[in-house]
Amino acid sequence: MAEARLPTFIKGLDEQIEGGIPQGFILLIMGEPGTMKSSLSYSILHHNAKAGRNCLYVTLEQGRKSLLTQMTSLGMPYEQVENNLSVLDLAILRKKMKLGKKSWMEVFKMYAVNLRKSLNYEILVIDSLTILELLSSFREPRIELFEFFEWLRDMNVNTILPTEMNSKGDILTTYGEDYLADAIIHLKMERVGDVNIQRRLRVVKLRATNHSPNFFTLLHGDGGFAVTKVIAEE
């Protein structure tokens, strides 16, 4: 029996990765600012929600209203998927909540577990991993992050973690996330000629999958994303 896979609905990419991301995987979407990490993550949820899958998007920094306004401008109105896609604004909740003896991570996990029971979501986006680590104030970062990733796997959902990189392509978190993740997609801005900039996508890592390690040109239009062979530099 073929392994269950989650389609990304990025036109041209799923064909390159045997149909999608294997069930239960943790995917890092890494890139510098402006590479559309959040938009690509939301797009995966939006189109899976349209296909009937329950999804949860947790935003830790950008407000819910701002996020949904931005996604509507990209051709992904929330009204199309509101029955299957929930957006949790922990940026507001963390300002209001009184942690008491509980750590921020414990409170986050409580929300995630409770919503898993009530919504039965199959796909989870936590935007972003960089902010999550700052909020959590890990005492033993490598150990605690390993335990967090194992906790995510025990949830038996596909998890997408947008992660900041700098313009040199260096990951800004340093606790072995790239080793812990099952899959990594790298987004970058590439100068073409004297004035043009292309967004590009590369599947750096995808366990249990034959895939190309090469960059593709990343395009957006008609409410979705697509990849093509890299357009030749002038």
C-alpha positions as CSV (number, residue, x, y, z in Angstrom):
1,M,0.0,0.0,0.0
2,A,1.3,3.5,-0.9
3,E,2.2,5.7,2.0
4,A,-0.4,8.4,2.7
5,R,0.9,11.8,1.6
6,L,-0.3,15.4,2.1
7,P,-0.4,17.4,-1.1
8,T,1.1,20.9,-1.0
9,F,-1.1,22.0,-3.9
10,I,1.9,23.9,-5.2
11,K,1.5,23.2,-8.9
12,G,4.5,21.4,-10.3
13,L,6.0,20.5,-6.9
14,D,3.8,17.6,-5.8
15,E,4.8,15.7,-9.0
16,Q,8.4,16.2,-7.9
17,I,7.9,14.7,-4.4
18,E,5.9,11.6,-5.1
19,G,2.6,13.3,-4.4
20,G,3.3,15.3,-1.3
21,I,4.6,15.3,2.2
22,P,4.3,11.9,4.1
23,Q,1.8,11.7,6.9
24,G,3.0,12.9,10.3
25,F,6.0,14.8,9.0
26,I,7.4,18.1,10.4
27,L,8.2,20.5,7.6
28,L,10.4,23.6,8.0
29,I,9.8,26.3,5.4
30,M,13.0,28.4,5.7
31,G,13.7,31.7,4.1
32,E,14.7,35.3,4.6
33,P,12.0,38.1,5.0
34,G,9.9,38.6,1.9
35,T,10.2,35.1,0.5
36,M,6.5,34.4,1.3
37,K,7.1,31.8,4.0
38,S,3.8,32.6,5.8
39,S,1.9,32.9,2.5
40,L,3.1,29.6,1.2
41,S,2.4,27.9,4.6
42,Y,-1.1,29.4,4.6
43,S,-1.7,28.4,1.0
44,I,-1.0,24.7,1.8
45,L,-3.6,24.9,4.6
46,H,-6.1,26.9,2.5
47,H,-6.1,24.4,-0.4
48,N,-6.2,21.4,1.8
49,A,-9.1,22.9,3.7
50,K,-10.9,23.4,0.3
51,A,-10.3,19.7,-0.2
52,G,-12.1,18.9,3.1
53,R,-9.2,18.5,5.5
54,N,-9.4,20.2,8.9
55,C,-6.5,22.6,9.5
56,L,-5.2,25.0,12.2
57,Y,-3.0,28.0,11.7
58,V,-1.4,29.4,14.8
59,T,0.0,32.9,14.4
60,L,2.4,34.1,17.1
61,E,3.3,37.6,15.8
62,Q,1.0,38.8,13.0
63,G,-2.5,39.6,14.1
64,R,-5.4,37.4,12.8
65,K,-7.2,40.2,11.0
66,S,-4.0,41.3,9.3
67,L,-3.1,37.8,8.3
68,L,-6.5,37.1,6.8
69,T,-6.6,40.5,5.0
70,Q,-3.2,39.7,3.5
71,M,-4.3,36.2,2.3
72,T,-7.5,37.6,0.8
73,S,-5.3,40.0,-1.2
74,L,-3.5,36.9,-2.5
75,G,-6.7,35.3,-3.7
76,M,-7.3,33.1,-0.7
77,P,-10.4,34.5,1.1
78,Y,-11.1,33.0,4.4
79,E,-14.8,32.7,3.6
80,Q,-14.0,29.8,1.2
81,V,-12.5,27.6,4.0
82,E,-13.8,28.8,7.3
83,N,-15.6,25.5,8.0
84,N,-12.3,23.6,7.8
85,L,-9.6,26.2,8.6
86,S,-9.2,27.8,12.1
87,V,-6.8,30.6,12.8
88,L,-5.6,31.0,16.4
89,D,-4.1,34.4,17.3
90,L,-1.7,33.5,20.2
91,A,-0.1,37.0,19.8
92,I,-3.2,38.4,21.4
93,L,-3.8,35.6,23.8
94,R,-0.2,35.7,25.2
95,K,-0.7,39.4,26.0
96,K,-3.8,38.6,28.0
97,M,-3.0,35.3,29.6
98,K,-1.6,35.0,33.1
99,L,0.8,32.0,33.1
100,G,1.0,31.5,36.8
101,K,3.2,28.5,37.4
102,K,2.8,27.2,33.8
103,S,5.4,28.0,31.2
104,W,4.4,29.6,27.9
105,M,5.1,26.3,26.1
106,E,2.8,24.4,28.5
107,V,0.0,26.9,27.7
108,F,0.6,26.5,24.0
109,K,0.5,22.8,24.2
110,M,-2.8,23.0,26.1
111,Y,-4.4,25.0,23.4
112,A,-3.0,22.7,20.7
113,V,-4.3,19.6,22.4
114,N,-7.7,21.0,23.2
115,L,-8.2,22.2,19.6
116,R,-7.0,18.8,18.3
117,K,-9.9,17.2,20.3
118,S,-12.5,19.8,19.2
119,L,-11.4,20.5,15.6
120,N,-9.7,17.2,14.8
121,Y,-7.2,19.1,12.6
122,E,-4.9,17.2,10.3
123,I,-2.5,20.0,9.5
124,L,-0.9,22.5,11.9
125,V,1.1,25.6,11.0
126,I,3.0,27.4,13.8
127,D,4.1,30.8,12.5
128,S,6.9,31.0,13.3
129,L,9.4,28.6,14.9
130,T,11.7,31.5,15.4
131,I,9.2,33.4,17.5
132,L,8.2,30.2,19.3
133,E,11.7,29.6,20.5
134,L,12.0,33.2,21.7
135,L,8.8,33.0,23.7
136,S,9.7,29.6,25.2
137,S,13.0,30.7,26.8
138,F,14.4,27.2,26.7
139,R,16.9,26.4,29.5
140,E,18.3,23.4,27.6
141,P,17.4,24.3,24.0
142,R,18.5,21.2,22.2
143,I,16.9,18.8,24.6
144,E,13.7,20.8,24.9
145,L,13.4,21.3,21.2
146,F,13.9,17.6,20.6
147,E,11.1,16.9,23.1
148,F,8.9,19.4,21.4
149,F,9.4,17.9,18.0
150,E,8.6,14.4,19.4
151,W,5.5,15.9,21.0
152,L,4.4,17.2,17.6
153,R,4.9,13.7,16.1
154,D,2.9,12.1,18.8
155,M,0.0,14.5,17.8
156,N,0.0,12.6,14.5
157,V,-0.6,15.7,12.4
158,N,1.4,17.2,9.6
159,T,3.2,20.3,11.1
160,I,4.6,23.2,9.1
161,L,7.0,25.6,10.8
162,P,8.0,28.8,8.9
163,T,11.6,29.7,10.0
164,E,13.6,32.8,9.6
165,M,16.9,32.9,7.7
166,N,19.2,35.9,7.0
167,S,20.1,37.1,3.6
168,K,23.2,34.9,3.6
169,G,21.0,31.8,3.9
170,D,22.0,31.0,7.4
171,I,19.3,29.6,9.7
172,L,18.7,32.0,12.6
173,T,17.9,29.3,15.1
174,T,20.8,27.2,16.2
175,Y,19.4,24.2,18.1
176,G,19.5,21.5,15.4
177,E,16.1,22.1,13.9
178,D,17.3,21.1,10.4
179,Y,18.3,17.7,11.8
180,L,15.1,17.2,13.8
181,A,12.8,18.1,10.9
182,D,11.6,15.4,8.5
183,A,11.4,17.9,5.6
184,I,12.9,21.3,4.7
185,I,11.9,23.7,2.0
186,H,14.2,26.6,1.3
187,L,12.9,29.8,-0.2
188,K,15.1,32.6,-1.4
189,M,15.3,35.8,-3.5
190,E,17.6,35.5,-6.5
191,R,18.8,38.4,-8.6
192,V,18.4,37.9,-12.3
193,G,20.1,40.4,-14.6
194,D,20.5,44.0,-13.5
195,V,17.1,44.7,-12.0
196,N,14.9,41.6,-11.7
197,I,14.4,39.4,-8.6
198,Q,13.0,35.9,-8.7
199,R,11.6,33.9,-5.7
200,R,13.0,30.4,-5.8
201,L,12.2,27.2,-4.0
202,R,14.3,24.1,-3.2
203,V,13.4,20.9,-1.4
204,V,16.5,20.5,0.8
205,K,15.3,17.5,2.7
206,L,12.4,15.1,2.4
207,R,12.7,11.8,4.1
208,A,11.4,8.6,2.4
209,T,11.1,10.5,-0.9
210,N,13.1,10.7,-4.1
211,H,13.3,14.4,-5.1
212,S,15.4,16.9,-6.9
213,P,17.7,19.0,-4.8
214,N,17.6,21.8,-7.4
215,F,16.0,25.2,-7.2
216,F,12.8,26.0,-9.0
217,T,11.3,29.4,-9.8
218,L,8.4,30.0,-7.4
219,L,5.4,31.8,-8.9
220,H,2.2,33.1,-7.4
221,G,-1.1,33.7,-9.2
222,D,-4.8,32.9,-9.3
223,G,-4.9,32.2,-5.5
224,G,-2.1,29.6,-5.5
225,F,1.6,28.9,-6.0
226,A,3.5,27.0,-8.7
227,V,7.0,26.1,-9.5
228,T,8.8,25.9,-12.8
229,K,12.3,25.2,-14.0
230,V,14.5,28.1,-13.2
231,I,14.2,30.9,-15.7
232,A,17.6,31.4,-17.3
233,E,19.5,34.4,-16.1
234,E,20.1,37.1,-18.7
